Amino acid sequence: MIQVIHRALDILELLGKEPQTPKTLAEISGSLNLNAGTCANIIKTLTTRSYIEKLDKQKAYTLGPLSYKLGGEEFYKKHLIDAAKEELEKLTKKINESTLLGILNGDARVSVVIAEGSNDLTVQSNRIKKAYGTATGRLLIAYLSDPELEKFIDKYGLPEPTHWKEVKSRKKLYEELNLIRTNNYSYHITDSQIIGIAVPVYIDVNVIASLGVYMPLFRYKNWKEGEILKMLHNTAKKISLKIN
């Protein structure tokens, strides 16, 4: 038997027993009677692969999106899912376009709730995408605190041209992110003429998720100016009220 695999599974099983309760490295290593250094190395690998998520502010760990992707994602960020699912379905029914609620995990935007429209041509978004390449991801990056943003850029670098072709320097990235914060929304038009629009979802004064809609650009142009954005903000407020 390969001992390190058993230890990795022990860690995942421990976190899975109480998925809504983050655990520190000391708690994990202590509960499993593991050497702290060995435990830290295993957790680092699992975090890199998104099977574990590190919560920097709490210096603790929970199961990551890929752990839930293996066996059902309904438990991932359960408080967000419970608050957002009904509201996303209402919004999607109203505009008949795909909507999603996204969170930031490393350099990826992870969709924890998705509601798809019923048009013949419906935009389908992958659950996990590079944050730089999506409206919802860019908004989440924009609302990081200054130290968190510095850390993010230092760790993941600037966007690749395929993800954000307008950004070619750190200065330009800051300008784009500041514009998102000023406007309180983000939008992105792909080369295939799909538009994504995203707004923040708050707990108190902190942005904890982004609410986005994706649709063909030609259908977006049929709406009155600002109408989609207004509905997004209204839905985001309803979700925030349910969480707070």
C-alpha positions in Angstrom: 0.0 0.0 0.0 1.2 3.5 -0.8 1.1 5.4 2.5 1.0 8.9 1.1 -2.2 8.1 -0.8 -3.8 6.8 2.3 -2.8 10.0 4.2 -4.2 12.2 1.4 -7.5 10.3 1.5 -7.6 10.6 5.3 -7.3 14.4 5.0 -10.1 14.6 2.4 -12.3 12.3 4.5 -11.6 14.5 7.6 -12.6 17.7 5.8 -15.6 16.0 4.3 -17.1 15.1 7.7 -17.8 18.7 8.4 -17.6 20.5 5.0 -18.8 23.8 6.3 -16.2 23.9 9.1 -12.7 24.9 7.9 -9.8 23.3 9.8 -6.3 24.6 10.4 -3.1 22.6 9.6 -2.7 22.0 13.3 -6.2 20.6 13.6 -5.8 18.3 10.6 -2.4 17.0 11.6 -3.5 16.6 15.2 -6.7 14.8 14.4 -4.9 12.3 12.1 -1.7 12.1 14.2 0.4 13.2 11.2 3.7 14.9 11.2 3.0 18.6 10.5 5.5 18.9 7.7 4.2 15.8 5.9 0.6 17.0 6.4 1.5 20.5 5.0 3.1 19.0 1.9 0.1 16.7 1.1 -2.3 19.6 1.7 -0.2 21.9 -0.6 -0.5 19.3 -3.4 -4.2 18.8 -2.9 -4.7 22.6 -2.8 -2.8 23.0 -6.1 -5.1 20.5 -7.7 -8.2 22.2 -6.2 -9.3 19.2 -4.1 -8.7 21.4 -1.1 -9.3 25.1 -0.8 -7.3 27.4 1.5 -9.1 30.2 3.2 -6.4 32.8 3.7 -8.2 35.0 6.2 -8.8 32.1 8.5 -5.6 30.2 7.7 -7.7 27.1 7.4 -8.8 24.5 4.8 -12.0 23.1 3.4 -12.8 20.8 0.5 -12.2 22.4 -2.9 -14.4 22.4 -6.0 -12.9 19.3 -7.6 -13.7 17.2 -4.5 -17.3 18.1 -5.0 -17.1 17.7 -8.7 -16.3 14.0 -8.1 -19.4 13.3 -6.1 -21.9 16.1 -6.4 -21.4 19.8 -6.0 -24.5 20.6 -4.0 -22.6 20.8 -0.7 -19.9 23.2 -2.0 -20.5 26.7 -0.6 -23.8 25.4 0.6 -24.9 28.8 2.1 -24.3 30.5 -1.3 -26.1 27.7 -3.2 -29.1 27.8 -0.9 -29.4 31.6 -1.1 -28.8 31.9 -4.8 -30.4 28.9 -6.6 -34.0 30.1 -6.5 -33.0 33.7 -7.4 -30.9 32.6 -10.4 -33.8 30.4 -11.6 -36.1 33.4 -11.4 -33.7 35.6 -13.3 -33.1 33.0 -16.0 -36.8 32.5 -16.4 -37.3 36.2 -16.8 -34.6 36.8 -19.4 -34.2 33.3 -20.8 -30.4 33.4 -20.8 -27.8 31.5 -18.9 -26.8 32.8 -15.4 -24.3 31.7 -12.9 -22.9 32.4 -9.4 -19.1 32.3 -9.3 -16.5 32.3 -6.6 -12.7 32.7 -6.9 -10.5 29.6 -6.2 -6.9 30.2 -6.9 -6.7 31.7 -10.4 -10.0 30.1 -11.4 -13.6 31.2 -11.4 -15.7 28.3 -10.1 -19.4 28.3 -10.8 -21.3 27.0 -7.7 -24.8 27.6 -9.2 -25.7 27.6 -12.9 -29.2 28.1 -14.5 -29.5 27.7 -18.3 -31.9 29.4 -20.6 -34.1 27.5 -23.1 -33.2 29.3 -26.3 -32.1 27.2 -29.2 -28.8 29.0 -29.0 -27.9 28.9 -25.4 -24.5 29.8 -23.9 -23.0 27.1 -21.7 -20.2 28.0 -19.5 -17.7 25.6 -18.0 -17.9 25.3 -14.2 -14.2 26.0 -13.8 -12.5 28.6 -16.0 -9.5 31.0 -15.7 -10.8 34.0 -13.8 -9.0 36.5 -16.1 -11.0 35.1 -19.1 -14.5 35.7 -17.7 -16.6 38.7 -16.6 -17.4 37.0 -13.3 -13.8 36.1 -12.6 -12.5 39.6 -13.4 -15.1 41.1 -11.1 -13.9 38.9 -8.3 -10.3 39.8 -8.9 -11.2 43.5 -8.9 -12.7 43.3 -5.5 -9.8 41.6 -3.8 -8.2 43.8 -1.1 -5.0 45.5 -2.1 -2.7 43.0 -0.3 -4.8 40.1 -1.8 -4.5 41.6 -5.3 -0.8 42.1 -5.0 -0.4 38.5 -3.8 -2.7 37.2 -6.7 -0.7 39.0 -9.4 2.6 38.0 -7.9 1.5 34.3 -7.8 -0.4 34.0 -11.1 1.1 36.8 -13.2 -0.7 38.9 -15.9 -3.4 37.5 -18.1 -2.5 35.5 -21.1 -3.5 37.2 -24.4 -6.2 34.6 -25.0 -7.8 35.5 -21.7 -7.6 39.3 -21.6 -5.9 40.7 -24.7 -6.3 44.3 -23.7 -4.1 43.8 -20.6 -0.4 43.8 -21.5 1.1 45.4 -18.4 0.6 45.5 -14.6 -0.4 49.2 -14.9 -3.1 48.4 -17.5 -4.4 45.5 -15.3 -4.8 47.9 -12.4 -6.6 50.4 -14.6 -9.1 47.8 -15.8 -9.7 46.5 -12.3 -10.2 50.0 -10.9 -12.7 50.6 -13.7 -14.7 47.5 -12.7 -14.8 48.7 -9.1 -15.8 52.2 -10.1 -18.6 50.9 -12.3 -19.6 48.1 -9.9 -19.9 45.6 -12.7 -17.7 43.8 -15.3 -18.4 42.8 -18.9 -16.5 40.7 -21.4 -17.2 40.1 -25.1 -15.5 37.0 -26.6 -14.2 36.6 -30.1 -17.3 34.5 -30.8 -19.5 37.4 -29.9 -20.7 36.2 -26.6 -21.1 38.8 -23.9 -20.8 38.2 -20.2 -21.9 40.7 -17.6 -21.2 40.3 -13.9 -22.1 42.1 -10.6 -20.9 41.6 -7.0 -22.7 39.7 -4.3 -21.9 40.9 -0.8 -21.8 39.7 2.8 -21.8 43.0 4.7 -19.2 45.1 2.8 -17.2 42.1 1.4 -17.7 40.7 -2.1 -18.0 36.9 -1.7 -19.3 36.0 -5.1 -20.2 37.3 -8.6 -23.5 37.0 -10.4 -23.2 36.8 -14.1 -25.2 36.4 -17.3 -23.9 35.1 -20.6 -25.7 35.5 -24.0 -25.0 36.1 -27.7 -24.2 39.7 -28.3 -27.0 40.1 -30.9 -29.6 39.1 -28.3 -28.2 41.4 -25.7 -28.6 44.4 -28.2 -32.3 43.7 -28.3 -32.6 44.8 -24.6 -32.9 48.4 -23.5 -29.6 49.9 -22.4 -28.9 49.1 -18.8 -31.9 46.7 -18.4 -30.0 43.5 -18.0 -27.5 45.2 -15.6 -30.4 46.5 -13.4 -31.9 43.0 -13.2 -28.5 41.6 -12.2 -28.0 44.1 -9.4 -31.5 43.5 -8.1 -31.0 39.7 -8.1 -27.6 40.1 -6.4 -29.2 42.2 -3.6 -31.8 39.6 -3.0 -29.1 36.9 -2.7 -27.1 39.1 -0.4 -30.1 39.7 1.9 -30.6 36.0 2.2 -27.0 35.4 3.2 -26.7 38.3 5.6 
